[in-house]
Amino acid sequence: MIKSVPRPRKRNTVSRCRAVPWKHGAAIQCSTKRPTTEAETPVTTFTGHDTLKTRRPLTATGRTVDYFSLKAAEEAGLGDLSRLPFSMKVLLENLLRFEDGRTVTVDDVKAVAKWLVDRRSDREIAYRPARVLMQDFTGVPAVCDLAAMREAMAELGGDPKKINPLVPVDLVIDHSVMVDFFGTTNAFEKNVDLEFQRNLERYAFLRWGQKAFDNFRVVPPGTGICHQVNLEYLSQVVWTDADPNGTTVAYPDTLVGTDSHTTMVNGLAVLGWGVGGIEAEAAMLGQPISMLIPEVIGFKLTGKMREGTTATDLVLTVTQMLRKKGVVGKFVEFFGPGLDGMTLADRATIGNMAPEYGATCGIFPIDAETIRYLTFSGRDPERIALVEAYAKAQGMWRDADSPDPVFTDVLELDMGTVEPSLAGPKRPQDRVPLSGAAQSFTTDLTGTFKAADPSREILVAGSDYDLAHGAVVIAAITSCTNTSNPAVLVAAGLLAKKAVEKGLSSKPWVKTSLAPGSQVVTDYLNKAGLTPYLDKLGFNTVGYGCTTCIGNSGPLPDSIAAAVEEGDLVVAAVLSGNRNFEGRVNPHTRANYLASPPLCVAYALAGNMRIDLTKDPIGTDSDGQPVYLKDIWPTSQEVNAAIEASLTPEMFRSRYGDVFHGPEQWRGIATAEGQTYAWADNSTYVKLPPLFTGMPRTPAAVTDVKGARLLAILGDSITTDHISPAGSIKKTSPAGEYLLSWQVRPQDFNSYGARRGNHEVMMRGTFANIRIKNELLPGVEGGETRHMPDGTRMPIYTAAMEYKAAGVPLIVVAGKEYGTGSSRDWAAKGTMLLGIRAVIAESFERIHRSNLVGMGVLPLQFKDGMTRQDLKLDGSETFDVTGVEAGIRPRMDVTLTITRADGSTQVVPLLCRIDTLDEVEYYRHGGVLPFVLRNLAA
């Protein structure tokens, strides 16, 4: 029997609601009905209007379900759709299912078919994903916002229960564990204990949310990284729900997630991408995601990987190619004969890094490998049969005889040309061949990092060794990108085994760690007999979660940190992650390199980036003989044999059989009751956000920006890590001073990510990254600015508050690719709360631009090749942005008038990057959440 995906419920009477799709507001229609079982209440996710009459029956394993047929759409006049890209077929099905003549029209459906001719479109569509995925860093502020919306709803005279997810939401707690303890057998237990001590308030708040909201599940800490849990358990590939008449309807599994790397599940043929928490909250509440029909770039894979190369090397090559091509805001779809021999884990690795190559998604179609993975990971056999039957009925099935889809443009890669690689020292797209890594670092040492004395060495206190430039002080097997892939993890274990057998050991200055993406990893490493060797080299398991890649690397040992600071040394981290932006991994590592898990082990053995691992010895064996990397690198045959012997479907079934139960510490947390949250005034983790304070029932008129001051001038590739608070909190920072004022000890500061539920901390940490460079203060690193008109140097937060007290609006000016990186909603929330009305940049990354609009901040773009340097700004100017209050239209021109200190003026045309009609409404309401709240209150 094919069942609807079970959702936990808390009441005997369950409200079954569906959001009637809208563009500019709609009612929420609900009925009350006792479900057959409380654990299995379906969530209606379509309208069933079906003007084109495409609804058809489909039989699988003896059970008939309905689906919205693309072949029926062809017969209804759309023409041959067989060569439509897989991802576009998913979008087309979504439009057919939600077609209601208002928010989704027949013309929207026809526009997707017309895409086959033009291969691009400027048509805006309303897209509705089946579900939402969250991690706890983004989930806590999202639950804060929902709780605040309930209070605001009550103040507006509405029913707080209307603020409730209308689509399934899964929140996986995976971002809070930090690597405080490492290299010991009890590191995991000690890190977990510390995690619960630090995060008790947050976890109690999430447990309240789990009780208070319907359609909201929480996967407890210690289970794994959200994207790996999503890949291994949550995703269904084909989703099912019951319609209002009780008929089961099948449709593609789709989602949005509050983490950029939601795209990892694209490897499983599930269309999903990262959005900010703001946009995800709107999607939860029934608001469609407004988007332009995307361009789809085809990436043809041919050939086979060479011996000695890994999926990590492949994805770093793909990332470099696609960044060079320019795919921001576009879909990327992989095809070609290379898929025939590619494992699902390798596909997931490539899908994972879509944010790094800039694409909205990096998706693979459904084929025999999809079915093999679903079977191997312990999915329900009837669900698997439905996936295959559905894909074949819809023309979504790929095999060797399938014709190539039509794409906007195509790139091609022979995988046989891929070579071992790293990426760094600052960006994931900056691939460096392993053979050139040592020379690249040496060049960067005096170039990028401007080291005055490249040969300097510092004796580490209490030791018998020196620390030098290039020392690898962190080697971390971490991150969703690679910890989902048994091939690279087993390769790391086999390399460790061979190294130990030859008498090698990690260098004493290297902080080593292993943070598996799920507990299944531990099971197969144990069964393969590789855990003892990883432990011997210091790669003991430190936790199940996202650690070093997001800045949760924990502090370096005091003696190592002191030597780095004393010598102003440029030291490195090597991690199997996807992000290596400035200031992200650890405040002491200025050079950060992405690498495969076996290379992380290799660099722990070598201990310095200036060693050429392709030529130089990695160490000496027990007989004093040199050992080279090639001597201990495992063969693909050895890796495959170990996987075959150690990884079983039962491991998945066992680990996910009771996934919501959680450890004893989780089950013992006391939780609040009630539909609204009892905010604690003295909490330093969770505070009522001020987003809806005093919000009227109708929005105020939109106004131009007059008399603004410049808070910062920022360069190219400013990431959301630069903007949004991330990593550790310095006690001398505004956020640190705030926590000290609440008697929080520095050792209990935790990270910015863990305190995302406290806007007071997050406002103070916005633009406070230790590596950010504000061009108003040349030569200075860190979140400072000049306050005008007197020019006093001060923290950005302090200046913003002084401007706000004086009623002065603010702007930020920046270069290309503004907002690169993670889908951090606080990058936009903090911007708004600092009083910044507009951000003017040469170009924007997709998610951050959307988030700015979602918070009521104007994203404005220079035109005709103009740059910030052309304006020769020094901060003494004032700025007017006009044309907004006369009426906003998507992508309209507005005027920037710059008044300089001498009274002269300059007029600059700008493109308003409010791209869709829905975004016009969001901005008019002061953001997407006020827009949704007013509609629900009405």
Sequence and secondary structure as in RCSB ss.txt:
>XXXX:A:sequence
MIKSVPRPRKRNTVSRCRAVPWKHGAAIQCSTKRPTTEAETPVTTFTGHDTLKTRRPLTATGRTVDYFSLKAAEE
AGLGDLSRLPFSMKVLLENLLRFEDGRTVTVDDVKAVAKWLVDRRSDREIAYRPARVLMQDFTGVPAVCDLAAMR
EAMAELGGDPKKINPLVPVDLVIDHSVMVDFFGTTNAFEKNVDLEFQRNLERYAFLRWGQKAFDNFRVVPPGTGI
CHQVNLEYLSQVVWTDADPNGTTVAYPDTLVGTDSHTTMVNGLAVLGWGVGGIEAEAAMLGQPISMLIPEVIGFK
LTGKMREGTTATDLVLTVTQMLRKKGVVGKFVEFFGPGLDGMTLADRATIGNMAPEYGATCGIFPIDAETIRYLT
FSGRDPERIALVEAYAKAQGMWRDADSPDPVFTDVLELDMGTVEPSLAGPKRPQDRVPLSGAAQSFTTDLTGTFK
AADPSREILVAGSDYDLAHGAVVIAAITSCTNTSNPAVLVAAGLLAKKAVEKGLSSKPWVKTSLAPGSQVVTDYL
NKAGLTPYLDKLGFNTVGYGCTTCIGNSGPLPDSIAAAVEEGDLVVAAVLSGNRNFEGRVNPHTRANYLASPPLC
VAYALAGNMRIDLTKDPIGTDSDGQPVYLKDIWPTSQEVNAAIEASLTPEMFRSRYGDVFHGPEQWRGIATAEGQ
TYAWADNSTYVKLPPLFTGMPRTPAAVTDVKGARLLAILGDSITTDHISPAGSIKKTSPAGEYLLSWQVRPQDFN
SYGARRGNHEVMMRGTFANIRIKNELLPGVEGGETRHMPDGTRMPIYTAAMEYKAAGVPLIVVAGKEYGTGSSRD
WAAKGTMLLGIRAVIAESFERIHRSNLVGMGVLPLQFKDGMTRQDLKLDGSETFDVTGVEAGIRPRMDVTLTITR
ADGSTQVVPLLCRIDTLDEVEYYRHGGVLPFVLRNLAA
>XXXX:A:secstr
          SSSEEEEEE   SS   EEEEEE  SSTT           TT  EEEEEETTEEEEEE HHHHII
III   TTS HHHHHHHHHHHHH  SSSS HHHHHHHHHHHHHS    EEEE  SEEEEEHHHHHHHHHHHHHHH
HHHHHTTS GGG S SS EEEE  S    SS SSTTHHHHHHHHHHHHHHHHHHHHHHHHHHSTTEEEE TTSB 
HHHHIIIII  SEEEEE TTS EEEEE EEEESSGGGGGGGGGT EEEE  HHHHHHHHTT  EEEE   EEEEE
EES   TT  HHHHHHHHHHHHHHH  TT EEEEESGGGGG  HHHHHHHHHTHHHHT SEEE  B HHHHHHHH
HTT  HHHHHHHHHHHHHHT B  TTS     SEEEEEEGGG   EEE SS TT EEEGGGHHHHHHHHHHTTS 
 S TT EEE TTSS EEETTBEEEEEE SHHHHT HHHHHHHHHHHHHHHHTT    TT EEEE  SBHHHHHHH
HHTT HHHHHHTT  B  SS  GGGT      HHHHHHHHHHT  EEEEESSS   TTTS TTEEEEEE  HHHH
HHHHHH BTTS TTTS SEE TTS EE HHHH   HHHHHHHHHHH  HHHHHHHHTTTTT  HHHHT     SS
S    TT SS    GGGTT  SS      EEEEEEEEE  TT BHHHHS  SB  TTSHHHHHHHHTT  GGG  
BTGGGTT HHHHHHHTT  TT   TTSTT  SSEEEETTTTEEEEHHHHHHHHHHTT  EEEE  SSBTBSS  H
HHHHHHHHTTEEEEEES B HHHHHHHHHTT EEEEE TT  HHHH   S  EEEEESSTT   TT EEEEEEE 
TTS EEEEEEEE   SHHHHHHHHTTSHHHHHHHHHH 
